[in-house]
Amino acid sequence: KKDIPAVNFIIHEIHCRRNIEICPYCSDSIPKSEMKNHIESEHVQVTCKCRMKMENSLLKDHEASSCPLRPVLCQFCDIQLAFNKLQEHELYCGARTEPCGRCGRHVLLRELKEHPRACG
């Protein structure tokens, strides 16, 4: 899968046929001696804490960006909770009030960012 000078092609092809395999899962070129380890570390099926099954190589990205149990911070109180609990928590948490430092009115936390425009 790489450009090889025509002069070296036959020697290179012999070397590759003896020493390199194409992974049946990802089509990467892997040394034959490392193929078993490659498949076990990259392509073995694992189960995330959310019970979704996937290849081991995809687990980190899943946990960081799409797992419903990934940890996230509430925008109002900075408490860490699972992503699938965030919306319900923020509905409750954003409904709390704090007094405005300028006008003294109690303002919902979810409206606190826009309040200065209405407060004057």
Secondary structure, DSSP 8 states (H G I E B T S, - for coil): -----GGGHHHHHHHHHHHEEE-TTT--EEEGGGHHHHIIIIISEEE-TTS-EEEHHHHHHIIIII-TT-EEE-TTT--EEEHHHHHHHHHHHTT-EEE-TTT--EEEGGGTTTHHHHH-
